[in-house]
Amino acid sequence: MAARDRVVHLLRQLERAACRCPAHSNTFHQGVGAATCTVRKTDYAFEMASSNIRYGEGVSREIGMDLQNLGARNVCVMTDKNLSRLPPVKTVLESLVTNGVQYKVYDGVRVEPTDTSFKDAISFAKNDSFDVFVAVGGGSVIDTCKAANLYASHPDADFLDFVNAPIGKGKPVTGALKPLIAVPTTAGTGSETTGVAIFDFEPLKAKTGIASRALRPTLGIVDPTHTLSMPERVAANSGFDVLWWVKD
Ligand SMILES: NC(=O)c1ccc[n+]([C@@H]2O[C@H](COP(=O)([O-])OP(=O)(O)OC[C@H]3O[C@@H](n4cnc5c(N)ncnc54)[C@H](O)[C@@H]3O)[C@@H](O)[C@H]2O)c1
């Protein structure tokens, strides 16, 4: 057993080495702390900045009402070719019809989007005057819809303006975007909650993205019934995305 003197000496040394500022130390003693406080080199706080999320079986049937509440007159619904034939898109479109909401469908989203596929969706969005965007699909659809909304709201911007540096210029988004409602059909990417749109930049064969709070969907409608039609591999792969977020 260690001698009492050695234990006391060790405790004193620990106390001396510890940060004594009020925020970081529970060994703070009035009057002696300030001089020894050092600036922490690691993160010491985090913020949960997320979209509003509505979760529940069948909640996507309410989307027509949400769009009515937003005063939507011309809605851009984005999805991919595969999903356009499946229940999630059918449910959403039925709700729009029931509530008398006018819409146009873009089903050209590429799975694992690229700069070229983003640009195609952007030009669809620019060629009309949509006042609300709805994305029904996995991360590929939601990310594409975010980009379409961004560039349609900034018609003079060059594509690389908002793309993350060093591939793009990483310019801040200053203008207002239209409301975007995301209806995820996979579980894992969390794209319905984030201000991120990821794509492959073909000229450099590199994955990059656009990151801005402005891209964050106004509302995420998470209806677990949509995952029933998910093929096994998509369920497994998108499930792994959750682990990626946990790691991050
Ligand atoms: N923005 C973000 O925060 C974020 C985070 C992680 C990943 N991502 C991106 O998300 C993309 C991947 O998205 P994903 O994994 O959700 O899949 P996905 O959108 O790429 O879709 C994969 C395939 O599954 C099909 N599918 C999707 N839902 C279905 C359903 N309910 N029933 C039947 N078929 C269905 C699609 O038609 C497609 O063929 C990648 O581009 C990745 O980079 C984005």
The ligand as a Gaussian input file, in Angstrom:
#p B3LYP/6-31G(d) Opt

LIG

0 1
 N      -27.027000      14.469000     -47.350000
 C      -26.612000      13.690000     -46.393000
 O      -26.589000      14.108000     -45.233000
 C      -26.164000      12.287000     -46.728000
 C      -25.681000      11.436000     -45.718000
 C      -25.277000      10.162000     -46.082000
 C      -25.352000       9.744000     -47.414000
 N      -25.817000      10.594000     -48.372000
 C      -25.917000      10.208000     -49.802000
 O      -27.104000       9.444000     -49.968000
 C      -26.944000       8.616000     -51.132000
 C      -27.403000       7.213000     -50.805000
 O      -28.747000       7.268000     -50.412000
 P      -29.562000       5.976000     -49.935000
 O      -28.650000       4.994000     -49.343000
 O      -30.682000       6.480000     -49.120000
 O      -30.107000       5.298000     -51.270000
 P      -30.426000       5.886000     -52.715000
 O      -31.253000       7.093000     -52.622000
 O      -29.140000       5.997000     -53.479000
 O      -31.307000       4.709000     -53.324000
 C      -30.736000       3.447000     -53.596000
 C      -31.723000       2.596000     -54.386000
 O      -32.790000       2.190000     -53.540000
 C      -34.026000       2.468000     -54.150000
 N      -34.989000       2.723000     -53.067000
 C      -34.922000       3.675000     -52.136000
 N      -35.924000       3.571000     -51.269000
 C      -36.677000       2.524000     -51.671000
 C      -37.872000       1.912000     -51.179000
 N      -38.482000       2.338000     -50.071000
 N      -38.381000       0.881000     -51.869000
 C      -37.752000       0.389000     -52.985000
 N      -36.622000       0.910000     -53.485000
 C      -36.078000       1.973000     -52.820000
 C      -33.788000       3.643000     -55.038000
 O      -34.737000       3.684000     -56.096000
 C      -32.389000       3.308000     -55.556000
 O      -32.466000       2.426000     -56.647000
 C      -25.483000       8.697000     -51.523000
 O      -25.334000       9.546000     -52.639000
 C      -24.813000       9.316000     -50.292000
 O      -23.666000      10.043000     -50.645000
 C      -26.234000      11.842000     -48.043000

